[in-house]
Amino acid sequence: MGFSGEIWPVHPTREVIEGYPCFRRIDELPRSPDASFIGVNRNLTIEIVEQLSARGAGGAVCYASGFSEVDDGKQLNAALLSAAGSMPFLGPNCYGVINYLDGALLWPDQHGGKRVERGVAILSQSSNIGINLTMQARGLPIAYLIALGNQAQTDLGDALDTLLRDERVSAIGLYIEGFKDVPVLERVTRVARERKIPVVALKSGASDQGAKIAQSHTAAMAGSDDVADALLKRLGIGRAHDLDTLIETLKILHVHGPLEGGRLCSMSCSGGEASLMADTAIGRKINFPELTDHQYQSIAATVHPLVSVSNPLDYHTFAWNKEEDLFNTYSAMLECRFDLAMLVLDFPRADRCSLETWEPAVNAICRAAQKTQMPTAVLASLPESLPEATASDLMSANIAPLCGIRQALDAAEIAAAIGEFWKNPPKSDLLPGPVTSSDDGTKRRIDEWEAKQFLAKAEITVPQGKRCSDLEELLAFAETIEFPMVLKACSAELIHKSDVAAVYVGISDSDELENRALELFSRFELLLVEEMVASAVCELIVGINQDPVIGPWMLVGSGGIYAELLKDQQVVLLPADRKSLEEAVDNLKISPILNGYRSSNPADYGAVVSTLEKISSYWENNKHQLASLEINPLLALPEGKGACAVDAVMQFQNAG
């Protein structure tokens, strides 16, 4: 690719490779190499790395596999790190790096990229995914491709830190399967924000975290992917869920950067395309706003009288092949100042059809975008309907060439989310990473009554109640509180009491209480009797646990019997400020009920959020002892009545 520096093959027997004279050994090289690709077996790789490090080499790619990813490779991995010393290396078990800006490649296979002057950088934990991304024919200019491999030494954060120093990088895309060093990643993403380089990630893979943490609704509801999603949101990294969307998002970010908001407009010469655009936006945080009277009049003045002006706009084919008419319509729409204007334009097959009459539309949108200086995209509803040459030309005109309606709207939504994140000041506190403790790895669960005593000390409201060991004690305490009451078995071994008929609610008199107590005492040693908290607006679940790599997190979701059924939950990393907790509550499907759905009484929203703050503070004050916590349900009471934790499960580290 026109690399201007020297290339030195090293081979023990060959004289020449591809016209380059070979050196027999590392010590025969004329100088210390800036970068090396090591394509030998795993044992010899360690020797070569040691020799390169001794010569003061700039760095190396370790292509061989068979290190930490296999059982017998752990010691070899340690030996590789020791051999490298201070010399950085990529891998092992990776393809390496391609620098399309300078034509420098340390790569063992085909690739589909070309030299560029500016473009996006792609970091991938999968070398093959990296190759696939270079083969795209959608007009995305790639500046760097880095395959990370095992990340034995140089990890995602290190590579990101380096790329952020190159002003020719417009945006960064990640394909990641897991995280290695979250605090470093957080520091580097703050630098990315300072330098106005947006980052978007495709995160795949699920860990076995769920099998290692406490059995609870919290563990069942929030898997490792939910926690990873919360991490990406916290860091301001947009998240794509497929490779198509990753590419389309990078195109928007390369041309326009993060979007100012989610207000979009769409133009097409087909009612079908306009309908599909409107339908695909349903349920998203982006939208097609209705036009104001002034906007309506200015657009209507440019189209045929039979055109019904709206957003999305179907301008029909009256002006097709008439560049000036199209230019006037496109300009009028762009002058409405949307955050992204999209022209839906599918191109015909070049091998069977003519593209001649599409040229006026392309010229018109390029002129309109230049005139208005508004973020603009040309969108083909089918990915194969946008020729690569046309996509590249649009890129050169500062228009994002997008492929696929769903993918394009996904990309716009992600770009708008990054833009919204950038508007807010950076959080003052950094993520702590996994909290360490001095325990032996086992957990000690306490019963519900003990858990509620801890919550009460943290000023979290719990029902008035008592743990009793016999009927006389239970009936005596019951005289001090009012009916209706709740009676339940009290044991650290009981997590889901309703599954074993170990809880009775709505007990209305002394006879019923005594009968229920006798039945439960026949099966359990300790019972808990409490006042029954009624008139709740809705039930929530709140849980705290820890991801072994990312660290502590809080789950907030629909509670009670709906905890697992509705799958309505949000995950927030800890420590969390009040705004983050409010956002979590507001993003729940059940939030309209909290706010008074259809004139019903609203819940005490402030008390709910304040309770979440107290739970977060309780974790902060006890994080080295507390292994997990769950409140299910947390009752959201009517406005002015507060919130009450009516069931709780806690686990402590064994040393606690």
N, C-alpha and C positions, 0 to 999 in steps of 0.2 A: 504493500500500500504506500510505497514511496517513502519509507523511513529513511531519514537522512543520516542516522548514526551508523556505527560499526556493528556488525553481527559476527560473533565468534562461536562456531560449532565446536563442541568438545566431544571426541569419540576415541576410544582406545585403539581402533583398527582402521577406520576409514580415513582416506586422504582428503576427499572433497565431498561436501553435501550441498546440492543445489548451487554449485559454482563457488561456494565459500570454502577456503582451505580450513581443514580441521586441526585442532590442537589435541594432543594426546591426554593431557592432564590439566587440572585447574592451575597448577603452579607454572604452567608454560604460557598462560595468558599474558599479553603485554602489559596490562594494567588491571586494576580492580574493576570488575564489571559493575555497571549501574543496576542491572536487573538480569536475573537468570531464570530460565525454565528448566526444571529438573525432571526428566522423563525416564527414570530408572526404577527398579523395584524398591520396596520399602526399606529394606536393610541398607542398600547402597545409597538411598536417599539421605540417610542420616550422615553417612561419611561425606557425601558431597556438600551437604549443608555446613558441616563442620569446617571443611576446607574453604568454602566461600566466605564464611564468617571470619576465618583466620586471615583472609586476604582483604578484609574490609569491604566486602561487596555490599551494594546498596540494598539488595533484597532478592527474594526468590519465590517462585511458584513451585509448590510440591504437588506433583501430579499423582503420585502413587496413592493407592488406598491401602487398607489393612492396618489402620492405627486405632484410634479410640472407638471407632464404630464397630469393631469386632472384639471378641473376648480376649484373644491373645495379642491384641495390639496396644494395650494400656501402657506397658513398660516401654514399648517402642515410641509411643507418643511422648512420654517423659524424656526419653533419650533425644528425641528430635528437638524438643524445647531447649534442652541443655546444650545441644550441639549448635543451635542457632545463636545462643547468647543474645547480644543486643541487635543482631541482624533481623529485620522484619521478614516474615514470609507469609504467603497465602496458602491456605489448605491445612493439612494435606487433603487428599481426595478431592481435588478441584481442578478445573480446566485452566484457570488463571485470569488474565486481564487483557482487554482490548481497549486501546486508546485510539479512537477514530479521529481525534483532533490532530494528533501528531503522527498518525500512521504507525504507532508502536504496538506490536502484538506479541504477547506471550501466551499462545493459544494452540492447542494440538489438533484442531478439527476445522471443518468448514464453518462459515458464518455468513450472514447475509447483509452485513452493513457496508457502509462506504464512508470515505473521508467527509467530515463536516467542519465548519468553522465554529458552530455553537450548537448545543443540543442537550438532551437529557442524559443523565447517568442512571444505569440500572445495576443494582446489586442483587445477586441471587444466591441463595443457599443451594440451589440445584443448578449444576452446570448445564444440563440438558434444557431446562426451562430457559436459561439464558440464551442458548443457541436458538431456540424456537422464537424468542422475542426479536432476535436480529433478523429473522426471516420474514417479519411482517412487511407487507407491501402497502402500508396505509399512510406513508408520508411522514412517519415519526422520525426525526433526526436523533440518532443515538450518538452521544459523545464518548461515553465509557460503558463498558460491560465488565463487571467484576464478579467472578465466581468465588464465593467465600469458603466452600467446602466445610471441613470440620471446625474451622475457627479455633484451632489449637492455640494460636497466638494472636494473630490479627483478626479482630472480630468486626461485627457490623458497625459498631460505634467508631472504631479506628478508621475503617474505610470511609465512612461518612465524613469524618473529621477532615480527611485528606481531600475529598471531592469538593467540600465547601470552600476550599482555598482557591479553586479554579473559577475565575470569573466567566469562563465560557460555558459553564454548566447552568442551565436554566431551571431545571427541576430534577428531582431524584425519585426513581421508582424502586421499590423493594419487593423481592419475593422471599418471604421468610417462613420458616417452619417452627422456629422457637427463638427465645431470647436468651442471651448469655449474661450480659452485664447491664441491668436496667439503669442504675445510676449514671453510668457513662453515656448510655443512649439518651437519657434525659438531658444531660449537659450538652451533648452534641446537637440535639434538636433545638435547643435554645439558641445555639449559634446559627443554625439554619434559619430560624425566624429572624434573627438580627440581620442576617445577610439577604433576607427576602428570597430564599430558595425553598419553595414548597416541596413537601415529601408526601408520597402516597405509597401505600403498601398493599400487597396481596398476602394475607396471612393464611397458611394452611396448617393442617396437622393438629391432632388432639393428644394430649398427654394422658397418663393414667392417674392424674391427680385425684380424680373423683374416687378412686379405690383406696386412696391413702388417707383421706380426711374423714372427719366424723360422719357417722350415719345421721343424716338430718335432711329436712326439706331443703335447707340452704345448699348442702352438698349436691343434692339431686338436681336442683334447679340451675345452679350456676356452675357450669363446667369451665375448664381452662380457657375455652374460646371466648366466653363472656368476659373473663378477666383480661384476656389479651385485648379484646375490643375496648375495654375501659382504659387500658394502658395507652393504646393508640390515640384514643380521644384525649386523654390527659396530655399527651405529648404534641398534640396538634397534627398528627399524621393522618391523612385521609385514608380510608380503607375501601379497597375494591374487593369484590368477591369472585372475580374471574379475570382471566388474562385480557379478554376483550376490553373490559372496563378499565383495567390498568392502563392499557395503551391509549384509550380515548381520553382518559383523565390527564395523562401526561401531555397529550397534544394540546388540550385547553391550557394547562399550566405553562407549557413551553411558549405558547403564543400570547396568552393574556395574563398569566399568573392566577392567583386565587381570585375568585369573583367577589364583587362587592356585596352581593346578595343573591337571592334566589328568584328574582323577578325576570321571567323570560318572555320572549315573543317568538312566534313561529310564523313563517310565510311559506306557502306552497301553492301550486296551481291545481291542487286536487283536494276536494272535500274529504276524500278517504284519508289522505295523509294528515290533514288538519284534525280529523277525528281521532286518528291513532295517536297523534301528539298529545291531544287533550286527555285522552283515556290513560295514556302511559304516565301522565303526571299525577294521577289520582293517588292520594295517600302519601305523597312525598312532601318534603320541606321546601320544594321549589314549586312555582306555579306560573300560570299564564294570566296575569291580571286583566280585568276588563278595562277597556279603553275609556278614557275620559271623553267628554263631549268635544273638547278641543282636538284631542288626538283623533277621534272618529272623523271629524270634519276634514282634518288635514290629509288623512289617508284616503277618505272617500273622494276627495278632489282629484286623486291620481288614478282611480280605477274605473272600469266600465260601470254604468248605472245599474246593471243587473247583479253586480257583486255585493254580497252582504258582508259589510265590514265588521270584523271581530278579531279577537286574539285567542287562539290561532287564526290566521288569516288565510282563506282560500281566495286568491286573486284571479282564479280561473285562467283560461288560456287566451283571453282576448288580447293581451299584450305580448303573447309569446313571439319570440324572434324580433321584438321591437326594443332595442337596448335602452333608448331614452325613456320610454314609458315604464319599463321595469326599473330603471334607475330612479325615477321619480317616486315610484311606490316603495321601493326598498329604502330610499332615503327618508321618506316620510315615516316609515315604521321605525327605523333606527333613531330618528330624532325624538322619539318618545322616551328615550333614555332608559331602556331596560338594561339589566345587568348582563344579559347575553341575548343577542339576536341570532336566530337560526333560520336559514333558508333550506328547506327540504328540497333536494335536487338529486334524483337518481339518474345516472348517466347510462346510455345504452351500450350494449356490447360492441366493442370496436371491430370485432372480427366479422360481424354480421350486419351491423347497422352503421348509420352515419351520426357523428357527433356535431355536425355543422351548426344546427340550430340551437345547440346548448351554449355556444360561445357568447351570444348576447347576454344571457342570464349571468354567466360567470363574470363577464366584463362589468355588468351593471352592479353586481354585489361588491366587487372589488372597489369600484369607484365610490359607491355609497359608504362603504366602511372607511375608506380614506377620507371622504368628505366629513363624516360625522365623528370619526375617531372613537366609535363605539365597539366594544368587544363583539365579534361576529364569528359565526361558524356556518359552514355549508355541511348539511347533514344528508347522507344517503341512507334511506331506510333499510337497504340491504348492504352489508359490508362489501360485497363484490361489485356493487354498482357505483363505486368511486375509483376510477383509474388512478394508479400510483402517480403517474406523471401529473395529473390534474391536482391530486392531493399535495404534491410538492410545490406546484405553482401557487396554490392557495396559501400554503405555509409562507412562501416568499412574500405574499401580499398581506401578511399578518391576519390571515383568516384561518381558523382552526377547521381542518377537514375531518368530519366525524363520520363514523360508520356504525349504523344500527340505531334505531330509535331508542330502544331500551337502554343500550349501552351509553348513548349520548346523554340521556337524561340522568342516568346513574353518575356519569362523569361530571355533569353540571352540578349535581347535588353535592358531590364530594368537593369540587372546587369551591362551591359556595360555603361549605362547612369549614374549610380551611380559612377562607376569607373572614368568616365570622370569628373563628378562633384568634386570628391575628388582630382583631379589633380590641380584644380584651387584654389587659396588662398581664404579663407572666405571673404565675403563682409565686408567692414569696418563698414558700417551703418546697423543698425537694423531696422526692419519694425516698423512703428509708431503705427500700429493698427488703428482702426477707429478714424478719426479726429473729435474732438468735436467742437461745436460752441454754441453761445448764442442765436440762432434763436428760433422761436416759432414753428418750424417744417414745415412752409410753404416755398415755393420757389418763387423767383422773376426772371422771364425770361426777358432778354433784346433783342432788335431787332438786326438784322444782322449788321447794320452799327455801332451800339454801340459796339458790340462784336469785330468787326474788329479794332476799335480804341484801345481797350485794347490789342489786339494782336500786333498791330503796335508798341505800347509802349514797348512791350516785344521783339522788334526787329524781329518779324515774318513778312515775306513779305505778303502783301495783295494788291489787285488791286487798282489802283488809282480811286477814286469814290466819290460820294456825295449823301447824303440823301436830297431829295427835297420835298417841300410841294405844289408846283404849277408848271405849265408847263413853265412859264417864267424863273423861277429859274433853272429848269432842262435843258432847251435849252441853257441858258447862260453858265452853267458849261460844257455842252457837247462841246462847242467851244474850251475848253482848253485841251481836250484829243482827241485821234485819233480813227477813226473807224477801225475795227468793235467794237461795244459796246454791253454791256449786260444791260438789263432793267428788274427790278423785284420789286414786292411789298415788302415793308419794314414794317413788323409788328412783334412784339414779339409773337403774337398768331400763326403766320405761321411757321410751322416746315418743312413740305414737300411742297414747293411752286409749284412744277411741278404737284402735284395732283389736284390743283385748277387753273391750267393755269395762274399762277401768275409770270412767268418768260419767257423772250424772249432773245435769244442769237443770235449772228451773225448779229446784226443790222448794215446795211452797209451805210446808208445815213441819212440826216436830215429829209427827208419826212417820211421815215419808222419809225424813232425814235419818231417823233411827233405823228404819228398815233397810235403807240403802247402805248405811254404815255397817250394819251387821253383815250384809252380803259381801261388801268389799273387805271387811276385816277377816272374813273366812278365807280370803285369798292373799291378802297383803298385810304386812306388819304395821305400816304407817299410812295414815290418810291425811289429806289436806282439805280443810273446810274453809270456804271463803264466801264473802258477799258476792252476789252475782252482779256484774256490771252490765247494765242494759242500755238500750237506746243508742247503740253505736251506729254511726253513719255507714262505716265500712270497716273491714278487717285488713290489716297489713301484716306482712312477714318482714322481719329485719334479722339479718344474720351477719356474723363476722367470721372470716376464716383467713387462711394464708396460702397463697400460691408459693411453691418452693423456689421459684425464680423471681417472680414479680413482686411478691410481698403481700401485705395484708390488704383485705378488701371488705367492703360492706355490700350486702345485697338488700334491696328494698323491693317489695313486690306485693301483689294481691295475696292475702293471707287466708288463714283458716283452711277449710276443705278445698279451696280454690288454688292453693299454693302451687301445686304441681299441675292441676288441671288446665288453668288458663295460660300458663307460661308467660305471665305478665310480670316481668322483673327488670330491674336496672342494677348495674354493678358500679360502685364508686370505689376508687382506690383511696386508701387511708394514708396519712390524715386527710380529711376532707373539710373544706370550708362550707359555710352555710349556703352559698350560691350553688355549689355542686350538689348539695343535698336537695335543694329546692328543684334543681333541674331534674334530678332523679325522680322525685315525686311527680313533677309536672309531666314527665314522659311516660308515666304509667297509663295503661289503658283505663284504669279505674279512676284516674284523676278527675274526670268530669263529675263523678259522684262526690268526690271530696269537695268540689267547688259548688255543689248544689245543682244537680242535674235536673232540668225541666222543673224548676221552681221548688225542688225539694230542699230541705234544710241542709246547708253546707256543714262540713266538718270544721273542727278547730284546726285549721291548716297550720297556723303559727305554732300551736302546741305540738303537732306532729313533727314539724321540722326541728323544733327545739329538743324534742325527745331524741331524734336522730343525732343531734349535736352532742347530747349528753352521753349517748351510747358510744359515739366516736371518742369522746373525752375519756370515758371509762376504759376503752381499749388503750388509749394513749398512756394512761396512768398505770395500766396493768399488763402491758404488751409482752413483757418477758415471762409472765406466768400464764396469761390467758391463751389457751389454744384455740377455742372457738366459742361462739355465743350465738344463740338463736332465740328470738322472741316471736312466737306464733300462736295466737295472733296478738298484734298490737292494735287495740281498738281505737279508731279515730272517732271521738265523741263529738256531739253537736258543738257548734261555735260557742266558745266561752267555757266549755266543760272539760277541755284538755284531751289527753290521750292516756291510755292505760295498758300496761303489759300484763296480760292475763295468763300467759304460759311462757315458760323460759327453760332453756337447756344451756348448760355451761360445761365446758371442759377446760381443765387446767393442765399445764405441763406437770409431769409427775413430781418434779422438784418443788413445785409451788404448793 
